[in-house]
Amino acid sequence: MDDLALERAFGDELIGGCRTTVGDELRSITYFTEDGVEQLYLRSDLEQTADLVGFADHERLGFRSQSAYRNTQLGGYGATIRMFENGYLTRVIRGDHGVWVTTDDLSMERFEELSSVLASILDDAQPATQAETESGSEPASDG
């Protein structure tokens, strides 16, 4: 399992979108694929003790479980929100990549806005990693 070393512009876009939407309630931002995970932001008052690989293994189940909800009366998958004792986790997956964001308590409207912002950023970009950029490879396109 590798760190992804995403292009700085893509990471900055995710951080900026989350900070604008969530403000000081933002706790962390982590980008993931089937093969890697990278924490992009961690609020300074939090300890770096989270098991990112363990979290990523669990959140990757979303790549497969999206198909379970296809063609239901619920409509298409938007996001997953999980409640915990000390905060909330919002996960958005698009194609072969996703992001989870942890926050303090938010209103449902702000969770929906955060999910929408994350989906838009993920839909618009198939981010190249720094290694791809340095080697001259182009990122895969959804077509």
C-alpha positions, 0 to 999 in steps of 0.5 A, a space after each residue: 500500500 503506497 502513499 500517493 504523493 498527489 499533485 499539490 494543486 489537486 490536494 490544495 483544491 480538496 483542502 480549499 473546498 473543505 475549508 470553505 465549506 466546513 470551516 473550523 469544524 474540519 478535522 482531517 482530509 484523506 484521499 484514497 484509491 484501491 492502491 494507496 492512501 494519503 492524508 492531505 490535512 490534519 487539524 493541529 489539535 489532533 494527534 496523528 494516531 489514526 490507522 489510515 491504512 485500516 480506515 482506507 481498507 474499510 472505506 474501499 468497501 465503498 468501491 464495491 458496495 456502490 453497485 448494490 444500490 444501483 437501480 433502486 428507488 433511492 437513486 444514485 450514490 451520493 455520499 456516506 456519513 458516519 457518526 462517532 462519539 467525537 466527530 463525523 466521517 463523510 466519504 465520497 467515491 467517484 470512479 476509482 478514487 475517493 476522499 473521506 473527511 472528518 469533522 466536528 458536528 455539522 448540520 445536515 445541510 452542511 454535510 450535503 454541501 460538503 458531499 457536493 463539493 467533494 463530488 464535484 472536485 473528484 468528478 472534475 479530476 483524475 489527479 496525477 501523482 507527482 511520480 506520473 507528472 515527473 515521468 511524463 505519464 498522463 493520468 487515466 481519463 474517465 472518457 
